Amino acid sequence: MELEQIFLTLNKAKKELAYAGGLQKDDALHACAAEIRACAAAIQAANDIDVSNARKNGEKEAIIDRLALNPSRIEGMSAGIEDIAKLSDPCGKVLDGWTRPNGLFIEKITVPVGVVAIIYESRPNVTADAFAIAYKASCPILLRGSSSALNSNKAIVAAITAALKKSGGIADAIALAESGNRADVDEILNARGKIDLVIPRGGHNLISRVVQNARIPVIQTGEGNCHIFVDSEAAGNLNNYVEIIFNAKTQRPGACNAIETVLVHSGILSELMPALAKKIAGICELRCDERSFTAIGNIPAGLIVKPACEDDYKTEFLDFILAIKTVDSIDEAIDHINHYGTGHSEAILTQNLAHSQVFCNKVDAACVYVNASTRFTDGGEFGFGAELGISTQKFHARGPMGLDALTTIKYRITGNGQVRL
């Protein structure tokens, strides 16, 4: 189907979905979760083709990990849809109400934002997550995934569409741009009056292209140059802190909430670096400044260490590469993060309450952690069921975006004959 026809279909569905009741939407979502389970073998087969093609094209394993599905991840998609169905309907909530001196009663009410487009890379689970959030928020959605995941996305959308038709849901509330043509993105970004909101989810180039070229509203998401700062007052907890760093870097290095740089206070450098080097040897390459390199001492077998350059501190590696920089104060760490960070997720490891408060107050990011891995920046982990992405902007939506991100407000004013004098 041509995009112009998709726009028309989605806008027709917008009117239908706006009047759908909460129970009706929830029944449809449960049907979609069940259908994805029933179609798991077909979805996996389609994904196997995408993964095979990615390997033939020489993609990094960290990127392939973002693309790959397995039985657990497919089940996670179904469970995520069910979790969203359990949440309260975000539409029609009365947020506030007051009576004016002239007797007018004014209410502030949540309503759907409208037709949403999401432009995203690699991760096919986003297809299910984004649909479920949009449907629950009464927003039809256009999915434009990357060509690398096209077979996976088509299989997932086919299952969802079939479930909506079987359950009496609104099947036209979901559409997939299937051509893989880059011109599709430009057409979506120029669809004024047809698409109400576009959300880019991916790397720097994709996000920049959307932000710079869109003629429709954009919520900017998730480029993640994330940091962990190890404070001087960390003695006695180094083993735990090494585990946190290891998790934040290696659990899924291709995720936007994985860390790219560790800032180490010079007062703890000689204790932390040998332990971190030993833990990460054979798994992750280090890019060290001179002082952190010296502090490692004897290089463990299997560890690759290279000198860090300025570009390393600017880079979202999305790979098994970790930059290390020595700092002499918490203020220096904060300055570094606010200069190089992307406003995503930042963490401090410390036993000093005052330092943790200073860090949380001064670091400019959507999510700030104390003594925990940044990998928890995720809609599911935050209790949202799933997410549309991690917003790094400062208005309307910030951080993991759940149902509320797809609502706006209207004011309902009730009078009894008032006229303005």
C-alpha positions in Angstrom: 0.0 0.0 0.0 1.3 3.5 -0.9 2.0 5.8 2.0 -0.7 8.3 0.9 -3.3 5.6 1.2 -1.9 4.5 4.6 -2.2 8.0 5.9 -5.9 8.1 4.9 -6.6 4.7 6.4 -4.9 5.6 9.7 -6.8 8.9 10.0 -10.0 7.0 9.4 -9.0 4.6 12.2 -8.2 7.5 14.4 -11.9 8.4 14.6 -12.9 4.9 15.4 -10.2 4.3 18.0 -11.0 7.6 19.8 -14.4 6.1 20.6 -13.2 2.6 21.6 -13.8 1.8 25.2 -11.1 0.7 27.5 -12.3 -2.9 27.8 -12.7 -3.2 24.0 -9.0 -2.1 23.6 -7.8 -4.4 26.3 -9.6 -7.4 24.7 -7.9 -6.6 21.4 -4.5 -6.3 23.1 -4.9 -9.7 24.8 -5.8 -11.2 21.5 -2.7 -9.7 19.9 -0.5 -11.2 22.7 -2.1 -14.6 22.1 -1.6 -14.4 18.4 2.1 -13.5 18.7 2.5 -16.6 20.8 0.6 -18.7 18.3 2.8 -17.3 15.4 6.1 -17.6 17.3 7.6 -20.1 14.9 6.7 -18.0 11.9 8.1 -14.9 13.6 11.3 -16.7 14.5 11.8 -18.0 11.0 11.4 -14.5 9.6 13.9 -13.2 12.1 16.4 -15.9 11.3 16.4 -14.6 7.7 17.1 -11.0 8.9 19.9 -12.2 11.3 21.5 -14.3 8.6 21.4 -11.3 6.2 22.9 -9.0 8.8 25.8 -11.4 9.4 26.4 -11.7 5.6 26.5 -7.9 5.5 29.2 -7.8 8.2 27.2 -6.2 11.0 28.7 -6.1 14.5 27.5 -8.7 16.9 26.2 -6.0 19.3 23.9 -4.8 16.5 22.9 -8.3 15.6 22.0 -8.9 19.2 19.5 -5.9 19.0 18.0 -7.5 15.8 17.8 -11.1 17.0 14.7 -12.7 18.5 14.5 -16.0 20.4 11.7 -17.8 22.2 12.3 -15.7 25.4 12.2 -12.4 23.5 9.1 -13.4 21.5 7.4 -14.3 24.8 8.6 -11.0 26.2 6.7 -9.2 23.4 3.5 -11.0 24.3 3.9 -10.4 28.0 4.7 -6.7 27.4 1.4 -6.3 25.4 -0.5 -8.0 28.3 1.2 -5.7 30.8 0.0 -2.7 28.8 -3.5 -4.1 28.7 -3.5 -4.2 32.5 -2.7 -0.5 32.8 -5.5 2.1 33.2 -6.7 3.9 30.1 -4.7 7.1 29.7 -7.5 8.8 27.8 -10.4 10.6 29.4 -8.7 11.3 32.7 -9.7 14.5 34.4 -6.4 16.0 35.5 -7.8 19.1 37.2 -11.1 21.0 37.5 -12.0 24.4 38.9 -14.9 26.9 38.9 -14.3 30.5 37.8 -16.0 33.5 39.6 -18.4 33.8 36.7 -19.6 30.2 37.3 -17.8 28.5 34.4 -16.6 25.0 35.4 -13.3 24.2 33.6 -11.9 20.7 33.4 -8.5 19.6 32.1 -8.8 16.2 30.3 -6.4 13.8 28.6 -7.1 12.9 25.0 -5.1 10.9 22.3 -2.4 12.8 20.5 -3.6 11.3 17.1 -1.9 9.4 14.4 1.7 8.5 15.4 4.6 7.4 13.2 7.7 5.7 14.7 10.9 5.4 12.6 13.3 2.9 14.2 16.3 0.7 13.7 17.0 -3.0 14.1 14.9 -4.0 17.1 11.8 -5.9 16.0 10.4 -6.0 19.6 9.8 -2.3 19.1 7.1 -3.2 16.6 5.0 -4.9 19.2 5.8 -2.5 22.0 5.0 0.7 20.0 1.8 -0.8 18.6 0.5 -1.8 22.0 1.2 1.6 23.6 -0.3 3.4 20.7 -3.4 1.2 20.6 -4.0 1.6 24.4 -3.6 5.3 24.0 -6.2 5.3 21.1 -3.5 6.4 18.6 -3.2 4.6 15.2 0.4 4.0 14.4 2.6 3.9 11.3 5.7 1.7 11.8 8.7 2.4 9.7 11.4 -0.1 10.8 14.8 -0.6 9.2 15.2 -2.8 6.1 17.4 -5.1 8.2 14.4 -6.1 10.3 11.8 -6.1 7.5 11.0 -9.8 7.5 10.6 -9.8 11.3 8.4 -6.7 11.3 6.2 -8.0 8.6 5.6 -11.3 10.5 4.8 -9.4 13.8 2.5 -7.0 12.1 0.7 -9.8 10.3 0.1 -11.5 13.6 -1.2 -8.3 15.2 -3.5 -7.5 12.2 -4.9 -11.0 12.2 -5.6 -10.8 16.0 -7.4 -7.4 15.6 -9.6 -8.8 12.9 -10.5 -11.9 14.8 -11.2 -10.0 18.1 -13.3 -7.2 16.6 -10.5 -4.7 17.2 -9.6 -1.9 14.7 -7.2 -3.6 12.3 -6.6 -0.4 10.4 -5.0 1.2 13.5 -1.6 -0.3 12.5 0.4 0.0 9.3 3.9 -1.0 8.3 5.9 0.9 5.7 7.3 -2.1 3.8 9.2 -0.6 0.9 12.5 -0.1 2.7 13.0 3.0 0.5 14.6 5.9 2.3 12.2 8.2 0.4 9.5 6.9 2.7 11.1 8.7 5.6 11.0 12.0 3.8 7.3 11.5 2.9 6.4 10.7 6.5 8.4 13.8 7.8 6.4 16.0 5.4 3.0 14.5 6.2 1.5 17.7 7.7 -2.2 17.2 8.6 -1.8 13.4 8.1 0.7 12.4 10.9 0.3 14.1 14.2 3.6 13.1 15.8 6.7 11.3 14.7 9.2 9.5 17.0 12.6 8.6 15.8 14.3 5.7 17.7 17.8 4.7 16.7 21.3 6.1 16.3 22.7 9.6 15.8 22.3 9.8 12.1 18.6 8.7 12.1 17.6 11.0 14.9 19.5 14.0 13.4 17.8 13.4 10.0 14.4 13.3 11.5 14.9 16.4 13.8 16.4 18.5 11.1 13.9 17.6 8.3 10.6 17.0 10.0 7.7 19.4 9.2 5.5 17.7 11.8 6.0 17.5 15.6 8.9 15.3 16.8 9.7 13.7 20.1 13.5 13.2 20.1 14.7 9.9 21.6 17.5 8.0 22.8 21.0 8.6 21.5 22.8 7.4 24.6 26.4 8.4 25.4 26.0 7.4 29.0 28.5 7.5 31.9 29.2 6.1 35.3 31.2 8.2 37.8 33.1 6.3 40.5 33.4 8.7 43.4 36.4 8.9 45.7 34.3 7.6 48.6 33.7 4.2 47.2 36.2 2.2 49.2 34.7 -1.1 50.7 32.2 -1.5 47.8 34.6 -1.9 44.9 33.5 -5.5 44.0 29.8 -4.3 43.8 30.8 -1.2 41.8 32.8 -3.4 39.3 29.7 -5.6 38.9 27.6 -2.5 38.2 30.0 -1.2 35.6 30.3 -4.6 34.0 26.5 -5.0 33.8 26.0 -1.4 32.5 28.5 -2.0 29.7 28.2 -5.7 28.7 24.7 -6.9 29.4 23.5 -5.5 26.1 26.2 -3.1 24.7 24.0 -2.2 21.7 21.3 -0.7 23.9 21.1 3.1 24.2 21.2 2.8 28.0 24.5 1.0 28.1 27.4 3.1 29.3 30.2 4.2 27.0 32.6 6.0 29.5 33.6 5.4 33.1 34.9 8.5 35.0 37.1 7.4 37.9 38.1 9.8 40.7 41.9 9.8 41.1 41.5 8.9 44.8 40.1 5.5 44.0 41.9 4.9 40.7 44.6 2.5 42.0 42.0 0.3 43.7 39.3 0.2 41.0 41.3 -0.2 37.7 43.1 -3.5 38.5 39.7 -5.1 39.6 37.8 -3.7 36.6 40.6 -4.7 34.1 40.5 -8.3 35.5 36.7 -8.5 35.3 36.4 -7.1 31.8 39.4 -8.9 30.2 38.6 -10.9 27.1 35.1 -9.3 26.9 35.5 -5.6 26.5 38.2 -3.4 25.0 39.3 -0.4 27.2 40.2 3.1 25.9 42.2 4.6 28.7 43.7 8.0 29.5 47.3 7.9 30.7 46.6 7.8 34.5 43.9 5.0 34.3 46.2 2.9 32.1 49.1 3.2 34.5 46.7 2.3 37.4 45.9 -1.1 35.8 49.4 -2.3 36.4 50.0 -5.7 34.9 47.6 -6.1 32.0 45.4 -9.3 32.5 45.5 -11.9 29.8 43.0 -11.2 27.0 42.5 -7.5 27.8 42.9 -5.1 25.0 43.9 -1.6 26.1 44.3 1.4 23.8 45.0 5.1 24.5 41.9 7.2 24.7 41.5 10.1 22.4 39.0 13.0 22.4 36.6 11.3 20.0 36.3 8.3 22.3 34.6 10.5 24.9 32.1 11.7 22.2 31.3 8.3 20.9 28.3 6.0 21.5 30.2 2.8 20.7 27.2 0.4 20.9 29.9 -2.2 21.1 32.2 -4.0 23.6 34.4 -0.9 23.9 34.6 1.2 27.1 36.4 4.6 27.5 38.0 5.4 30.9 38.9 8.9 32.1 40.4 10.1 35.3 38.9 13.1 37.1 40.1 14.9 40.3 36.7 16.0 41.6 32.9 15.4 41.4 32.6 18.8 39.7 35.0 17.7 37.0 33.0 14.6 36.4 29.7 16.5 36.2 31.3 19.0 33.8 32.5 16.1 31.6 29.0 14.5 31.6 27.2 17.7 30.8 29.6 18.4 28.0 29.7 15.0 26.3 26.5 13.3 27.5 23.3 13.1 25.4 20.9 13.7 28.3 20.0 10.0 28.6 21.2 8.1 31.6 24.0 8.9 34.0 25.1 7.2 37.3 27.3 7.9 40.3 28.8 5.1 42.5 29.4 6.5 46.0 28.9 6.1 49.7 28.6 9.9 50.2 25.0 11.1 50.4 26.0 14.7 49.8 27.9 13.8 46.7 25.0 11.7 45.4 22.7 14.7 45.9 25.0 17.1 44.1 25.4 14.7 41.2 21.6 14.2 40.9 20.9 18.0 41.1 23.6 19.1 38.6 23.8 16.4 36.0 21.5 17.3 33.0 19.9 14.0 32.0 16.5 12.3 31.8 17.5 9.6 34.3 20.1 9.9 37.0 21.2 6.8 39.1 22.9 6.4 42.5 24.6 3.0 43.0 22.8 1.2 40.2 23.3 0.2 36.6 22.0 2.5 33.8 20.5 -0.5 32.1 17.3 0.0 34.1 16.3 3.0 31.9 13.5 1.1 30.2 9.7 1.4 30.1 9.2 -2.2 31.3 11.6 -1.8 34.2 9.9 1.5 35.1 6.5 -0.2 35.3 5.2 1.2 32.0 4.7 -2.2 30.4 6.9 -1.2 27.4 8.1 2.0 25.9 8.2 4.0 22.6 11.7 5.1 23.3 13.7 7.2 25.8 13.0 10.9 25.3 16.1 13.1 25.8 14.2 16.3 25.2 12.8 18.6 27.9 9.2 19.2 27.1 6.0 17.0 27.0 7.8 13.7 27.5 11.2 12.9 29.1 12.8 9.6 29.9 11.1 6.3 29.1 7.9 7.0 27.2 4.8 5.0 28.1 1.1 5.6 27.6 1.1 9.2 28.9 3.5 10.3 26.2 0.8 9.7 23.5 -1.8 11.9 25.2 -2.4 15.6 25.1 -5.0 17.7 26.8 -8.2 19.4 26.1 -10.2 21.8 28.3 -13.9 21.1 28.7 -15.8 24.2 29.9 -19.4 24.0 31.2 -21.5 27.0 31.7 -25.1 28.0 32.2 -25.6 30.8 29.8 -22.5 33.0 30.5 -21.4 35.6 27.9 -18.2 37.6 28.0 -18.8 41.3 28.7 
